[in-house]
Structure formats: structure tokens, C-alpha cells
């Protein structure tokens, strides 16, 4: 019984420290870019845009990171962000 309770506490702590990054990737003319890849540089955290250009993913990273956005046929973008 103690192991189960400890597991639940650790699991809840992990979620308390995570945060969600979300947004929409669009062209300069405002059209959504489908299938764009969004990642935090040098991590495994990221997502791919849906049919409306929207993405969302959860990360436990903190501090300053580089958000990398790439898509076939487009110039990639790197933007420095601060995760609190």
C-alpha cells in the first residue's frame, strides 16, 4: 500500500512542475502551416501542427530555451523563449 501512495505523490509532483506550450504556426499571409515541427532545441519535447496550424505539448524544462519551428518548403525559425 505504501508503494502505491508514493507513486501517486511522485506522479502528482511531476505534473505540478510541467507546463504546456501551445500556439499556431502561420504563413506571412495568415494561412496555417500543416505538419510543421515545433521542438525545444536539444530536448525531446515538441509537437507537430494539426490541420489548423495549432500545436500543443507539455514540457518540464525550465529557463531559457530555443524554440525551433521547421516545415517542408519553408525557412526554419528559431526563437529564444523563457520557461518559468
HTML snippet that shows the backbone in 3Dmol.js (N, CA, C, O; Angstrom):
<script src="https://3Dmol.org/build/3Dmol-min.js"></script>
<div id="view" style="width:600px;height:400px;position:relative"></div>
<script>
const pdb = `
ATOM      1  N   UNK A   1       0.810  -1.194   0.000  1.00  0.00           N
ATOM      2  CA  UNK A   1       0.000   0.000   0.000  1.00  0.00           C
ATOM      3  C   UNK A   1       0.858   1.264   0.000  1.00  0.00           C
ATOM      4  O   UNK A   1       0.502   2.240  -0.660  1.00  0.00           O
ATOM      5  N   UNK A   2       1.938   1.270   0.698  1.00  0.00           N
ATOM      6  CA  UNK A   2       2.796   2.456   0.741  1.00  0.00           C
ATOM      7  C   UNK A   2       3.389   2.775  -0.625  1.00  0.00           C
ATOM      8  O   UNK A   2       3.501   3.946  -0.989  1.00  0.00           O
ATOM      9  N   UNK A   3       3.768   1.762  -1.380  1.00  0.00           N
ATOM     10  CA  UNK A   3       4.357   1.992  -2.698  1.00  0.00           C
ATOM     11  C   UNK A   3       3.365   2.680  -3.623  1.00  0.00           C
ATOM     12  O   UNK A   3       3.750   3.568  -4.383  1.00  0.00           O
ATOM     13  N   UNK A   4       2.118   2.296  -3.576  1.00  0.00           N
ATOM     14  CA  UNK A   4       1.086   2.910  -4.404  1.00  0.00           C
ATOM     15  C   UNK A   4       0.885   4.374  -4.036  1.00  0.00           C
ATOM     16  O   UNK A   4       0.763   5.217  -4.924  1.00  0.00           O
ATOM     17  N   UNK A   5       0.849   4.685  -2.774  1.00  0.00           N
ATOM     18  CA  UNK A   5       0.693   6.071  -2.325  1.00  0.00           C
ATOM     19  C   UNK A   5       1.898   6.910  -2.745  1.00  0.00           C
ATOM     20  O   UNK A   5       1.733   8.041  -3.203  1.00  0.00           O
ATOM     21  N   UNK A   6       3.097   6.371  -2.596  1.00  0.00           N
ATOM     22  CA  UNK A   6       4.306   7.080  -3.006  1.00  0.00           C
ATOM     23  C   UNK A   6       4.292   7.343  -4.496  1.00  0.00           C
ATOM     24  O   UNK A   6       4.654   8.436  -4.930  1.00  0.00           O
ATOM     25  N   UNK A   7       3.880   6.360  -5.295  1.00  0.00           N
ATOM     26  CA  UNK A   7       3.792   6.530  -6.740  1.00  0.00           C
ATOM     27  C   UNK A   7       2.837   7.661  -7.094  1.00  0.00           C
ATOM     28  O   UNK A   7       3.146   8.481  -7.959  1.00  0.00           O
ATOM     29  N   UNK A   8       1.698   7.717  -6.448  1.00  0.00           N
ATOM     30  CA  UNK A   8       0.729   8.781  -6.723  1.00  0.00           C
ATOM     31  C   UNK A   8       1.299  10.150  -6.386  1.00  0.00           C
ATOM     32  O   UNK A   8       1.082  11.102  -7.136  1.00  0.00           O
ATOM     33  N   UNK A   9       2.015  10.275  -5.291  1.00  0.00           N
ATOM     34  CA  UNK A   9       2.606  11.552  -4.905  1.00  0.00           C
ATOM     35  C   UNK A   9       3.670  11.988  -5.895  1.00  0.00           C
ATOM     36  O   UNK A   9       3.733  13.164  -6.255  1.00  0.00           O
ATOM     37  N   UNK A  10       4.503  11.069  -6.337  1.00  0.00           N
ATOM     38  CA  UNK A  10       5.530  11.399  -7.328  1.00  0.00           C
ATOM     39  C   UNK A  10       4.877  11.799  -8.641  1.00  0.00           C
ATOM     40  O   UNK A  10       5.308  12.761  -9.277  1.00  0.00           O
ATOM     41  N   UNK A  11       3.848  11.079  -9.052  1.00  0.00           N
ATOM     42  CA  UNK A  11       3.137  11.371 -10.285  1.00  0.00           C
ATOM     43  C   UNK A  11       2.518  12.769 -10.245  1.00  0.00           C
ATOM     44  O   UNK A  11       2.614  13.509 -11.225  1.00  0.00           O
ATOM     45  N   UNK A  12       1.890  13.139  -9.141  1.00  0.00           N
ATOM     46  CA  UNK A  12       1.297  14.467  -8.997  1.00  0.00           C
ATOM     47  C   UNK A  12       2.355  15.562  -8.983  1.00  0.00           C
ATOM     48  O   UNK A  12       2.125  16.646  -9.519  1.00  0.00           O
ATOM     49  N   UNK A  13       3.503  15.298  -8.383  1.00  0.00           N
ATOM     50  CA  UNK A  13       4.595  16.263  -8.355  1.00  0.00           C
ATOM     51  C   UNK A  13       5.119  16.518  -9.761  1.00  0.00           C
ATOM     52  O   UNK A  13       5.431  17.657 -10.108  1.00  0.00           O
ATOM     53  N   UNK A  14       5.218  15.473 -10.569  1.00  0.00           N
ATOM     54  CA  UNK A  14       5.705  15.633 -11.939  1.00  0.00           C
ATOM     55  C   UNK A  14       4.776  16.545 -12.733  1.00  0.00           C
ATOM     56  O   UNK A  14       5.245  17.403 -13.481  1.00  0.00           O
ATOM     57  N   UNK A  15       3.459  16.372 -12.579  1.00  0.00           N
ATOM     58  CA  UNK A  15       2.526  17.217 -13.297  1.00  0.00           C
ATOM     59  C   UNK A  15       2.548  18.653 -12.791  1.00  0.00           C
ATOM     60  O   UNK A  15       2.328  19.579 -13.573  1.00  0.00           O
ATOM     61  N   UNK A  16       2.804  18.859 -11.526  1.00  0.00           N
ATOM     62  CA  UNK A  16       2.839  20.202 -10.968  1.00  0.00           C
ATOM     63  C   UNK A  16       4.003  21.011 -11.532  1.00  0.00           C
ATOM     64  O   UNK A  16       3.930  22.239 -11.589  1.00  0.00           O
ATOM     65  N   UNK A  17       5.071  20.341 -11.948  1.00  0.00           N
ATOM     66  CA  UNK A  17       6.245  21.039 -12.463  1.00  0.00           C
ATOM     67  C   UNK A  17       6.226  21.184 -13.985  1.00  0.00           C
ATOM     68  O   UNK A  17       7.090  21.859 -14.544  1.00  0.00           O
ATOM     69  N   UNK A  18       5.274  20.574 -14.656  1.00  0.00           N
ATOM     70  CA  UNK A  18       5.208  20.638 -16.109  1.00  0.00           C
ATOM     71  C   UNK A  18       4.391  21.849 -16.549  1.00  0.00           C
ATOM     72  O   UNK A  18       3.555  22.360 -15.804  1.00  0.00           O
ATOM     73  N   UNK A  19       4.651  22.290 -17.762  1.00  0.00           N
ATOM     74  CA  UNK A  19       3.856  23.377 -18.323  1.00  0.00           C
ATOM     75  C   UNK A  19       3.581  23.077 -19.787  1.00  0.00           C
ATOM     76  O   UNK A  19       4.320  22.335 -20.435  1.00  0.00           O
ATOM     77  N   UNK A  20       2.514  23.662 -20.290  1.00  0.00           N
ATOM     78  CA  UNK A  20       2.102  23.420 -21.665  1.00  0.00           C
ATOM     79  C   UNK A  20       2.488  24.599 -22.543  1.00  0.00           C
ATOM     80  O   UNK A  20       2.230  25.754 -22.206  1.00  0.00           O
ATOM     81  N   UNK A  21       3.110  24.291 -23.675  1.00  0.00           N
ATOM     82  CA  UNK A  21       3.395  25.303 -24.686  1.00  0.00           C
ATOM     83  C   UNK A  21       2.434  25.048 -25.834  1.00  0.00           C
ATOM     84  O   UNK A  21       2.275  23.909 -26.273  1.00  0.00           O
ATOM     85  N   UNK A  22       1.796  26.096 -26.317  1.00  0.00           N
ATOM     86  CA  UNK A  22       0.871  25.932 -27.429  1.00  0.00           C
ATOM     87  C   UNK A  22       0.871  27.191 -28.277  1.00  0.00           C
ATOM     88  O   UNK A  22       1.284  28.261 -27.830  1.00  0.00           O
ATOM     89  N   UNK A  23       0.405  27.047 -29.498  1.00  0.00           N
ATOM     90  CA  UNK A  23       0.346  28.180 -30.402  1.00  0.00           C
ATOM     91  C   UNK A  23      -0.098  27.755 -31.776  1.00  0.00           C
ATOM     92  O   UNK A  23      -0.542  26.624 -31.976  1.00  0.00           O
ATOM     93  N   UNK A  24       0.021  28.652 -32.716  1.00  0.00           N
ATOM     94  CA  UNK A  24      -0.370  28.400 -34.097  1.00  0.00           C
ATOM     95  C   UNK A  24       0.748  28.875 -35.011  1.00  0.00           C
ATOM     96  O   UNK A  24       1.304  29.956 -34.822  1.00  0.00           O
ATOM     97  N   UNK A  25       1.071  28.054 -36.003  1.00  0.00           N
ATOM     98  CA  UNK A  25       2.094  28.405 -36.983  1.00  0.00           C
ATOM     99  C   UNK A  25       1.387  28.788 -38.278  1.00  0.00           C
ATOM    100  O   UNK A  25       0.604  28.011 -38.826  1.00  0.00           O
ATOM    101  N   UNK A  26       1.675  29.999 -38.758  1.00  0.00           N
ATOM    102  CA  UNK A  26       1.010  30.519 -39.960  1.00  0.00           C
ATOM    103  C   UNK A  26       2.034  31.130 -40.915  1.00  0.00           C
ATOM    104  O   UNK A  26       3.144  31.485 -40.517  1.00  0.00           O
ATOM    105  N   UNK A  27       1.641  31.244 -42.160  1.00  0.00           N
ATOM    106  CA  UNK A  27       2.467  31.928 -43.146  1.00  0.00           C
ATOM    107  C   UNK A  27       2.373  33.431 -42.912  1.00  0.00           C
ATOM    108  O   UNK A  27       1.586  33.891 -42.084  1.00  0.00           O
ATOM    109  N   UNK A  28       3.174  34.187 -43.642  1.00  0.00           N
ATOM    110  CA  UNK A  28       3.126  35.654 -43.540  1.00  0.00           C
ATOM    111  C   UNK A  28       1.750  36.184 -43.950  1.00  0.00           C
ATOM    112  O   UNK A  28       1.346  37.263 -43.515  1.00  0.00           O
ATOM    113  N   UNK A  29       1.027  35.425 -44.790  1.00  0.00           N
ATOM    114  CA  UNK A  29      -0.306  35.835 -45.227  1.00  0.00           C
ATOM    115  C   UNK A  29      -1.409  35.308 -44.318  1.00  0.00           C
ATOM    116  O   UNK A  29      -2.590  35.508 -44.599  1.00  0.00           O
ATOM    117  N   UNK A  30      -1.030  34.631 -43.221  1.00  0.00           N
ATOM    118  CA  UNK A  30      -2.007  34.179 -42.247  1.00  0.00           C
ATOM    119  C   UNK A  30      -2.582  32.793 -42.446  1.00  0.00           C
ATOM    120  O   UNK A  30      -3.469  32.383 -41.697  1.00  0.00           O
ATOM    121  N   UNK A  31      -2.090  32.052 -43.450  1.00  0.00           N
ATOM    122  CA  UNK A  31      -2.592  30.697 -43.683  1.00  0.00           C
ATOM    123  C   UNK A  31      -1.882  29.720 -42.749  1.00  0.00           C
ATOM    124  O   UNK A  31      -0.674  29.839 -42.545  1.00  0.00           O
ATOM    125  N   UNK A  32      -2.609  28.752 -42.176  1.00  0.00           N
ATOM    126  CA  UNK A  32      -1.979  27.792 -41.271  1.00  0.00           C
ATOM    127  C   UNK A  32      -1.000  26.886 -42.010  1.00  0.00           C
ATOM    128  O   UNK A  32      -1.225  26.529 -43.166  1.00  0.00           O
ATOM    129  N   UNK A  33       0.084  26.519 -41.339  1.00  0.00           N
ATOM    130  CA  UNK A  33       1.051  25.585 -41.910  1.00  0.00           C
ATOM    131  C   UNK A  33       0.803  24.231 -41.254  1.00  0.00           C
ATOM    132  O   UNK A  33       1.003  24.057 -40.051  1.00  0.00           O
ATOM    133  N   UNK A  34       0.366  23.288 -42.062  1.00  0.00           N
ATOM    134  CA  UNK A  34       0.042  21.942 -41.594  1.00  0.00           C
ATOM    135  C   UNK A  34       1.305  21.091 -41.550  1.00  0.00           C
ATOM    136  O   UNK A  34       2.088  21.099 -42.500  1.00  0.00           O
ATOM    137  N   UNK A  35       1.513  20.360 -40.464  1.00  0.00           N
ATOM    138  CA  UNK A  35       2.634  19.430 -40.360  1.00  0.00           C
ATOM    139  C   UNK A  35       3.966  20.059 -40.008  1.00  0.00           C
ATOM    140  O   UNK A  35       5.009  19.424 -40.168  1.00  0.00           O
ATOM    141  N   UNK A  36       3.953  21.301 -39.531  1.00  0.00           N
ATOM    142  CA  UNK A  36       5.200  21.934 -39.094  1.00  0.00           C
ATOM    143  C   UNK A  36       5.668  21.254 -37.804  1.00  0.00           C
ATOM    144  O   UNK A  36       4.853  20.811 -36.995  1.00  0.00           O
ATOM    145  N   UNK A  37       6.971  21.178 -37.627  1.00  0.00           N
ATOM    146  CA  UNK A  37       7.563  20.572 -36.437  1.00  0.00           C
ATOM    147  C   UNK A  37       8.009  21.667 -35.483  1.00  0.00           C
ATOM    148  O   UNK A  37       8.729  22.585 -35.876  1.00  0.00           O
ATOM    149  N   UNK A  38       7.583  21.570 -34.233  1.00  0.00           N
ATOM    150  CA  UNK A  38       7.955  22.542 -33.208  1.00  0.00           C
ATOM    151  C   UNK A  38       8.646  21.783 -32.088  1.00  0.00           C
ATOM    152  O   UNK A  38       8.060  20.864 -31.516  1.00  0.00           O
ATOM    153  N   UNK A  39       9.884  22.149 -31.764  1.00  0.00           N
ATOM    154  CA  UNK A  39      10.629  21.467 -30.711  1.00  0.00           C
ATOM    155  C   UNK A  39      11.405  22.465 -29.861  1.00  0.00           C
ATOM    156  O   UNK A  39      11.695  23.580 -30.294  1.00  0.00           O
ATOM    157  N   UNK A  40      11.731  22.044 -28.654  1.00  0.00           N
ATOM    158  CA  UNK A  40      12.690  22.777 -27.840  1.00  0.00           C
ATOM    159  C   UNK A  40      14.052  22.215 -28.196  1.00  0.00           C
ATOM    160  O   UNK A  40      14.288  21.015 -28.048  1.00  0.00           O
ATOM    161  N   UNK A  41      14.947  23.064 -28.662  1.00  0.00           N
ATOM    162  CA  UNK A  41      16.264  22.647 -29.122  1.00  0.00           C
ATOM    163  C   UNK A  41      16.990  21.838 -28.045  1.00  0.00           C
ATOM    164  O   UNK A  41      16.969  22.191 -26.866  1.00  0.00           O
ATOM    165  N   UNK A  42      17.627  20.757 -28.469  1.00  0.00           N
ATOM    166  CA  UNK A  42      18.414  19.871 -27.604  1.00  0.00           C
ATOM    167  C   UNK A  42      17.569  19.150 -26.554  1.00  0.00           C
ATOM    168  O   UNK A  42      18.087  18.760 -25.507  1.00  0.00           O
ATOM    169  N   UNK A  43      16.274  18.970 -26.823  1.00  0.00           N
ATOM    170  CA  UNK A  43      15.406  18.163 -25.957  1.00  0.00           C
ATOM    171  C   UNK A  43      14.581  17.240 -26.857  1.00  0.00           C
ATOM    172  O   UNK A  43      14.664  17.309 -28.083  1.00  0.00           O
ATOM    173  N   UNK A  44      13.792  16.387 -26.228  1.00  0.00           N
ATOM    174  CA  UNK A  44      12.859  15.528 -26.962  1.00  0.00           C
ATOM    175  C   UNK A  44      11.447  16.095 -26.929  1.00  0.00           C
ATOM    176  O   UNK A  44      10.515  15.434 -27.386  1.00  0.00           O
ATOM    177  N   UNK A  45      11.266  17.296 -26.402  1.00  0.00           N
ATOM    178  CA  UNK A  45       9.947  17.897 -26.249  1.00  0.00           C
ATOM    179  C   UNK A  45       9.536  18.629 -27.519  1.00  0.00           C
ATOM    180  O   UNK A  45      10.305  19.416 -28.070  1.00  0.00           O
ATOM    181  N   UNK A  46       8.318  18.363 -27.976  1.00  0.00           N
ATOM    182  CA  UNK A  46       7.848  19.041 -29.170  1.00  0.00           C
ATOM    183  C   UNK A  46       6.541  18.471 -29.670  1.00  0.00           C
ATOM    184  O   UNK A  46       5.948  17.593 -29.043  1.00  0.00           O
ATOM    185  N   UNK A  47       6.098  18.980 -30.811  1.00  0.00           N
ATOM    186  CA  UNK A  47       4.835  18.559 -31.403  1.00  0.00           C
ATOM    187  C   UNK A  47       4.835  18.892 -32.893  1.00  0.00           C
ATOM    188  O   UNK A  47       5.768  19.506 -33.410  1.00  0.00           O
ATOM    189  N   UNK A  48       3.776  18.477 -33.560  1.00  0.00           N
ATOM    190  CA  UNK A  48       3.557  18.775 -34.970  1.00  0.00           C
ATOM    191  C   UNK A  48       2.225  19.511 -35.087  1.00  0.00           C
ATOM    192  O   UNK A  48       1.278  19.202 -34.365  1.00  0.00           O
ATOM    193  N   UNK A  49       2.152  20.478 -35.988  1.00  0.00           N
ATOM    194  CA  UNK A  49       0.908  21.228 -36.141  1.00  0.00           C
ATOM    195  C   UNK A  49      -0.181  20.379 -36.787  1.00  0.00           C
ATOM    196  O   UNK A  49       0.095  19.484 -37.585  1.00  0.00           O
ATOM    197  N   UNK A  50      -1.431  20.682 -36.419  1.00  0.00           N
ATOM    198  CA  UNK A  50      -2.577  19.974 -36.987  1.00  0.00           C
ATOM    199  C   UNK A  50      -3.078  20.702 -38.238  1.00  0.00           C
ATOM    200  O   UNK A  50      -2.379  21.553 -38.789  1.00  0.00           O
ATOM    201  N   UNK A  51      -4.285  20.365 -38.680  1.00  0.00           N
ATOM    202  CA  UNK A  51      -4.826  20.936 -39.920  1.00  0.00           C
ATOM    203  C   UNK A  51      -5.146  22.423 -39.822  1.00  0.00           C
ATOM    204  O   UNK A  51      -5.396  23.071 -40.839  1.00  0.00           O
ATOM    205  N   UNK A  52      -5.140  22.972 -38.605  1.00  0.00           N
ATOM    206  CA  UNK A  52      -5.379  24.403 -38.433  1.00  0.00           C
ATOM    207  C   UNK A  52      -4.090  25.147 -38.081  1.00  0.00           C
ATOM    208  O   UNK A  52      -4.117  26.347 -37.805  1.00  0.00           O
ATOM    209  N   UNK A  53      -2.960  24.431 -38.092  1.00  0.00           N
ATOM    210  CA  UNK A  53      -1.673  25.033 -37.756  1.00  0.00           C
ATOM    211  C   UNK A  53      -1.408  25.084 -36.264  1.00  0.00           C
ATOM    212  O   UNK A  53      -0.394  25.635 -35.837  1.00  0.00           O
ATOM    213  N   UNK A  54      -2.314  24.513 -35.453  1.00  0.00           N
ATOM    214  CA  UNK A  54      -2.190  24.568 -33.998  1.00  0.00           C
ATOM    215  C   UNK A  54      -1.286  23.444 -33.488  1.00  0.00           C
ATOM    216  O   UNK A  54      -1.277  22.342 -34.036  1.00  0.00           O
ATOM    217  N   UNK A  55      -0.523  23.745 -32.423  1.00  0.00           N
ATOM    218  CA  UNK A  55       0.294  22.741 -31.740  1.00  0.00           C
ATOM    219  C   UNK A  55       0.169  22.931 -30.243  1.00  0.00           C
ATOM    220  O   UNK A  55      -0.202  24.004 -29.768  1.00  0.00           O
ATOM    221  N   UNK A  56       0.482  21.879 -29.507  1.00  0.00           N
ATOM    222  CA  UNK A  56       0.469  21.929 -28.056  1.00  0.00           C
ATOM    223  C   UNK A  56       1.309  20.779 -27.535  1.00  0.00           C
ATOM    224  O   UNK A  56       1.174  19.651 -28.011  1.00  0.00           O
ATOM    225  N   UNK A  57       2.181  21.046 -26.557  1.00  0.00           N
ATOM    226  CA  UNK A  57       2.938  19.979 -25.918  1.00  0.00           C
ATOM    227  C   UNK A  57       3.319  20.380 -24.503  1.00  0.00           C
ATOM    228  O   UNK A  57       3.358  21.561 -24.157  1.00  0.00           O
ATOM    229  N   UNK A  58       3.598  19.369 -23.699  1.00  0.00           N
ATOM    230  CA  UNK A  58       3.942  19.563 -22.293  1.00  0.00           C
ATOM    231  C   UNK A  58       5.439  19.385 -22.124  1.00  0.00           C
ATOM    232  O   UNK A  58       6.030  18.485 -22.722  1.00  0.00           O
ATOM    233  N   UNK A  59       6.054  20.229 -21.319  1.00  0.00           N
ATOM    234  CA  UNK A  59       7.482  20.127 -21.027  1.00  0.00           C
ATOM    235  C   UNK A  59       7.733  20.380 -19.545  1.00  0.00           C
ATOM    236  O   UNK A  59       6.973  21.086 -18.883  1.00  0.00           O
ATOM    237  N   UNK A  60       8.794  19.801 -19.047  1.00  0.00           N
ATOM    238  CA  UNK A  60       9.223  20.067 -17.671  1.00  0.00           C
ATOM    239  C   UNK A  60      10.477  20.930 -17.664  1.00  0.00           C
ATOM    240  O   UNK A  60      11.041  21.196 -16.603  1.00  0.00           O
ATOM    241  N   UNK A  61      10.917  21.366 -18.837  1.00  0.00           N
ATOM    242  CA  UNK A  61      12.112  22.209 -18.948  1.00  0.00           C
ATOM    243  C   UNK A  61      11.872  23.559 -18.292  1.00  0.00           C
ATOM    244  O   UNK A  61      10.743  24.048 -18.247  1.00  0.00           O
ATOM    245  N   UNK A  62      12.936  24.150 -17.790  1.00  0.00           N
ATOM    246  CA  UNK A  62      12.887  25.473 -17.164  1.00  0.00           C
ATOM    247  C   UNK A  62      13.999  26.344 -17.740  1.00  0.00           C
ATOM    248  O   UNK A  62      14.967  25.831 -18.301  1.00  0.00           O
ATOM    249  N   UNK A  63      13.862  27.646 -17.603  1.00  0.00           N
ATOM    250  CA  UNK A  63      14.905  28.563 -18.023  1.00  0.00           C
ATOM    251  C   UNK A  63      14.808  28.948 -19.487  1.00  0.00           C
ATOM    252  O   UNK A  63      13.767  28.777 -20.122  1.00  0.00           O
ATOM    253  N   UNK A  64      15.900  29.466 -20.013  1.00  0.00           N
ATOM    254  CA  UNK A  64      15.948  29.945 -21.394  1.00  0.00           C
ATOM    255  C   UNK A  64      16.190  28.779 -22.353  1.00  0.00           C
ATOM    256  O   UNK A  64      17.107  27.982 -22.153  1.00  0.00           O
ATOM    257  N   UNK A  65      15.365  28.687 -23.390  1.00  0.00           N
ATOM    258  CA  UNK A  65      15.479  27.637 -24.395  1.00  0.00           C
ATOM    259  C   UNK A  65      15.227  28.232 -25.771  1.00  0.00           C
ATOM    260  O   UNK A  65      14.726  29.350 -25.896  1.00  0.00           O
ATOM    261  N   UNK A  66      15.577  27.479 -26.793  1.00  0.00           N
ATOM    262  CA  UNK A  66      15.328  27.901 -28.167  1.00  0.00           C
ATOM    263  C   UNK A  66      14.197  27.040 -28.726  1.00  0.00           C
ATOM    264  O   UNK A  66      14.295  25.813 -28.746  1.00  0.00           O
ATOM    265  N   UNK A  67      13.130  27.687 -29.177  1.00  0.00           N
ATOM    266  CA  UNK A  67      12.021  27.026 -29.830  1.00  0.00           C
ATOM    267  C   UNK A  67      12.323  26.977 -31.321  1.00  0.00           C
ATOM    268  O   UNK A  67      12.555  28.012 -31.947  1.00  0.00           O
ATOM    269  N   UNK A  68      12.321  25.778 -31.888  1.00  0.00           N
ATOM    270  CA  UNK A  68      12.668  25.591 -33.296  1.00  0.00           C
ATOM    271  C   UNK A  68      11.417  25.187 -34.069  1.00  0.00           C
ATOM    272  O   UNK A  68      10.729  24.237 -33.697  1.00  0.00           O
ATOM    273  N   UNK A  69      11.129  25.918 -35.148  1.00  0.00           N
ATOM    274  CA  UNK A  69       9.967  25.623 -35.992  1.00  0.00           C
ATOM    275  C   UNK A  69      10.466  25.363 -37.403  1.00  0.00           C
ATOM    276  O   UNK A  69      11.122  26.209 -38.009  1.00  0.00           O
ATOM    277  N   UNK A  70      10.144  24.168 -37.924  1.00  0.00           N
ATOM    278  CA  UNK A  70      10.548  23.806 -39.282  1.00  0.00           C
ATOM    279  C   UNK A  70       9.357  23.198 -40.022  1.00  0.00           C
ATOM    280  O   UNK A  70       8.476  22.588 -39.415  1.00  0.00           O
ATOM    281  N   UNK A  71       9.349  23.376 -41.331  1.00  0.00           N
ATOM    282  CA  UNK A  71       8.321  22.786 -42.189  1.00  0.00           C
ATOM    283  C   UNK A  71       8.883  22.671 -43.595  1.00  0.00           C
ATOM    284  O   UNK A  71       9.652  23.523 -44.041  1.00  0.00           O
ATOM    285  N   UNK A  72       8.499  21.626 -44.279  1.00  0.00           N
ATOM    286  CA  UNK A  72       8.948  21.406 -45.653  1.00  0.00           C
ATOM    287  C   UNK A  72       8.474  22.562 -46.527  1.00  0.00           C
ATOM    288  O   UNK A  72       7.294  22.912 -46.522  1.00  0.00           O
ATOM    289  N   UNK A  73       9.398  23.149 -47.274  1.00  0.00           N
ATOM    290  CA  UNK A  73       9.065  24.244 -48.171  1.00  0.00           C
ATOM    291  C   UNK A  73       9.127  25.620 -47.535  1.00  0.00           C
ATOM    292  O   UNK A  73       8.841  26.617 -48.198  1.00  0.00           O
ATOM    293  N   UNK A  74       9.497  25.695 -46.250  1.00  0.00           N
ATOM    294  CA  UNK A  74       9.577  26.973 -45.550  1.00  0.00           C
ATOM    295  C   UNK A  74      10.942  27.126 -44.894  1.00  0.00           C
ATOM    296  O   UNK A  74      11.608  26.137 -44.588  1.00  0.00           O
ATOM    297  N   UNK A  75      11.350  28.358 -44.681  1.00  0.00           N
ATOM    298  CA  UNK A  75      12.585  28.641 -43.961  1.00  0.00           C
ATOM    299  C   UNK A  75      12.320  28.407 -42.471  1.00  0.00           C
ATOM    300  O   UNK A  75      11.317  28.879 -41.935  1.00  0.00           O
ATOM    301  N   UNK A  76      13.216  27.681 -41.808  1.00  0.00           N
ATOM    302  CA  UNK A  76      13.067  27.407 -40.376  1.00  0.00           C
ATOM    303  C   UNK A  76      13.221  28.662 -39.539  1.00  0.00           C
ATOM    304  O   UNK A  76      13.856  29.631 -39.954  1.00  0.00           O
ATOM    305  N   UNK A  77      12.627  28.629 -38.345  1.00  0.00           N
ATOM    306  CA  UNK A  77      12.686  29.752 -37.421  1.00  0.00           C
ATOM    307  C   UNK A  77      13.157  29.248 -36.064  1.00  0.00           C
ATOM    308  O   UNK A  77      12.726  28.192 -35.601  1.00  0.00           O
ATOM    309  N   UNK A  78      14.043  30.011 -35.431  1.00  0.00           N
ATOM    310  CA  UNK A  78      14.470  29.722 -34.067  1.00  0.00           C
ATOM    311  C   UNK A  78      14.204  30.962 -33.224  1.00  0.00           C
ATOM    312  O   UNK A  78      14.621  32.068 -33.569  1.00  0.00           O
ATOM    313  N   UNK A  79      13.505  30.759 -32.114  1.00  0.00           N
ATOM    314  CA  UNK A  79      13.121  31.866 -31.243  1.00  0.00           C
ATOM    315  C   UNK A  79      13.489  31.512 -29.805  1.00  0.00           C
ATOM    316  O   UNK A  79      13.119  30.445 -29.315  1.00  0.00           O
ATOM    317  N   UNK A  80      14.209  32.394 -29.132  1.00  0.00           N
ATOM    318  CA  UNK A  80      14.564  32.167 -27.741  1.00  0.00           C
ATOM    319  C   UNK A  80      13.362  32.489 -26.867  1.00  0.00           C
ATOM    320  O   UNK A  80      12.748  33.548 -26.995  1.00  0.00           O
ATOM    321  N   UNK A  81      13.034  31.545 -25.962  1.00  0.00           N
ATOM    322  CA  UNK A  81      11.922  31.731 -25.040  1.00  0.00           C
ATOM    323  C   UNK A  81      12.402  31.455 -23.609  1.00  0.00           C
ATOM    324  O   UNK A  81      13.411  30.779 -23.404  1.00  0.00           O
ATOM    325  N   UNK A  82      11.675  31.981 -22.632  1.00  0.00           N
ATOM    326  CA  UNK A  82      11.997  31.751 -21.225  1.00  0.00           C
ATOM    327  C   UNK A  82      10.864  30.971 -20.595  1.00  0.00           C
ATOM    328  O   UNK A  82       9.719  31.423 -20.580  1.00  0.00           O
ATOM    329  N   UNK A  83      11.188  29.791 -20.071  1.00  0.00           N
ATOM    330  CA  UNK A  83      10.206  28.952 -19.411  1.00  0.00           C
ATOM    331  C   UNK A  83      10.356  29.086 -17.908  1.00  0.00           C
ATOM    332  O   UNK A  83      11.398  28.736 -17.355  1.00  0.00           O
ATOM    333  N   UNK A  84       9.337  29.585 -17.248  1.00  0.00           N
ATOM    334  CA  UNK A  84       9.391  29.782 -15.795  1.00  0.00           C
ATOM    335  C   UNK A  84       8.893  28.549 -15.074  1.00  0.00           C
ATOM    336  O   UNK A  84       8.862  28.524 -13.844  1.00  0.00           O
TER     337      UNK A  84
END
`;
const viewer = $3Dmol.createViewer("view");
viewer.addModel(pdb, "pdb");
viewer.setStyle({}, {cartoon: {color: "spectrum"}});
viewer.zoomTo();
viewer.render();
</script>
